[in-house]
Structures are given as structure tokens and as C-alpha cells.
């Protein structure tokens, strides 16, 4: 009985080995047929020379916050369009702006600046998305994210008095403009700031 069991076990193992060998040959044949129908792409070992201008996207190139600057008047509102953002300001001659660097534009009260008090209302600065250094600024608000520029816009507010407190007209103008720009905030219902996102 033992002998018969051993013989049956040997036959079963031999049959299984033959079956697996046949399956392996069948699989190799099928893979070869697939490779003939869909040959692997050829791989070049040389590095192609590509100039940066051909592959650079708009997001990767140099950024200037005032590229394409335009303004549009609509009654009492002036729309200030910078590079991938818009700021709605009162349409009056109280305020002006100056570009600080490629990423920043400062808005100020003209009469306060001319009188030597600074007049700083708000600075809009564009940050790369992975740059969170603005979190160290004492008084700021994230204004929005530009989908075309890939920049995060941050509104930076002054932390000291920027007008002549002894001049009631100047103080009134400053407070009115400052109250307006202080509404800037991502997702804020009355924010005068918007991006293309």
C-alpha cells in the first residue's frame, strides 16, 4: 500500500511539473507575441540639449507683480489690475502706488507720504507657494492665490502710525483708505482683492 502511494505521489508531481512547464512555454510565447505587436520604445542614451526658454512655463519664469498693469474706472471705484490679481480702490487722487521689487507693490496715502509720515496703507506681495516666510510678519492677511502665476498674494499692513495725527483731513483720508484695504482677506465677503483663481 505504501509503495502504491509513493508511486501515485511521484506521478502527481511529475504531471504537475509537465503542466507548469507547458504553461511557462505558453506564457513565454504569449509575451513574445505581445512584444511584437507593441514594441518597447527606444531609449536614447544621449542627453538632448534643450534651452530653458523652450521648456520654461509661465509659472517657472521670472515674475513681475506689475506685468500687464492696467486700471479701469467704474464710477467711484478704480480697478487696479496687476499680474494675476485685481485690487478695487476708491476712484480718487488720495492714494498712489509704487513698486518696491519684482514681487511687491505698496499703496500709500499721497498727502501723508509727501508730509514725511509714510502714508503706507498696504503692500501686496507675491510669494511662491512653498514660501511661508510671510508668517513671521507682524500684521498680514493672505489675500488669495493666482492660478496663472502660481503665486500666493499676501497683504502686509503697517504696524505704526503712517499719517499726521494733528491734521484732521489727512487723518480722515488715511482712516477711510485703511479701513478699505483692511477688508482684504482670502475668502472674505467684502474683500477688495481678487485673483484669477
Residue pairs with C-beta under 8 A, 6 or more apart in sequence:
58 148
58 149
59 149
59 150
62 102
63 83
63 102
63 103
63 126
63 149
63 151
64 83
64 102
65 82
65 83
65 99
65 102
65 103
65 104
65 105
65 124
65 125
65 126
66 82
66 83
66 99
66 105
67 82
67 83
68 81
68 82
68 83
69 80
69 81
69 82
69 83
70 81
71 78
71 79
71 80
71 81
72 78
72 79
72 81
73 79
73 91
74 91
75 91
76 90
76 91
77 88
77 89
77 90
77 91
78 88
78 89
78 90
78 91
79 86
79 87
79 88
80 86
80 87
80 88
80 89
80 97
82 105
82 124
83 126
83 146
83 149
84 126
84 146
84 147
84 148
84 149
84 151
84 195
84 196
85 124
85 143
85 144
85 146
85 153
85 193
85 194
85 195
85 196
86 193
86 194
86 195
87 107
87 124
87 184
87 192
87 193
88 192
88 193
88 194
89 95
89 107
89 177
89 180
89 192
90 176
90 177
90 180
93 110
94 109
94 110
94 111
94 173
94 177
95 107
95 108
95 109
95 110
95 121
95 177
96 107
96 108
96 110
96 113
97 105
97 106
97 107
97 108
98 105
98 106
98 108
99 105
99 106
100 106
100 123
103 125
103 126
103 127
103 151
104 123
104 124
104 125
104 126
105 123
105 124
106 120
106 122
106 123
107 120
107 121
107 122
107 123
107 124
107 181
108 118
108 119
108 120
108 121
108 162
109 119
109 121
109 162
109 163
109 170
109 173
109 174
109 177
110 119
111 119
111 169
111 170
111 173
112 118
112 119
112 162
112 163
112 164
112 170
112 174
113 119
115 164
115 167
115 170
117 161
117 162
117 163
117 164
117 170
118 158
118 162
118 163
119 162
119 163
119 174
120 158
120 162
121 158
121 162
121 174
121 177
121 178
121 181
122 155
122 156
122 157
122 181
122 184
123 155
123 156
124 143
124 153
124 154
124 155
124 156
124 193
125 134
125 153
125 154
125 156
126 146
126 149
126 151
126 152
126 153
126 154
127 133
127 134
127 151
127 152
127 153
127 154
128 150
128 151
128 152
129 145
129 150
129 151
129 152
131 152
134 140
134 142
134 154
134 156
137 154
137 156
138 159
139 156
139 157
139 158
139 159
140 154
140 155
140 156
140 157
141 154
141 155
141 157
141 184
141 185
141 186
142 152
142 153
142 154
142 155
142 185
142 186
143 153
143 154
143 155
143 184
143 185
143 186
143 191
143 193
143 195
144 152
144 153
144 186
144 193
144 194
144 195
144 197
145 151
145 152
145 153
145 186
145 195
145 197
146 152
146 153
146 195
146 196
146 197
147 195
147 196
147 197
148 196
153 193
153 195
155 181
155 184
155 185
155 193
157 181
157 182
162 174
163 170
163 171
163 173
163 174
164 170
164 171
165 171
180 192
181 192
183 190
183 191
183 192
184 191
184 192
184 193
185 191
185 193
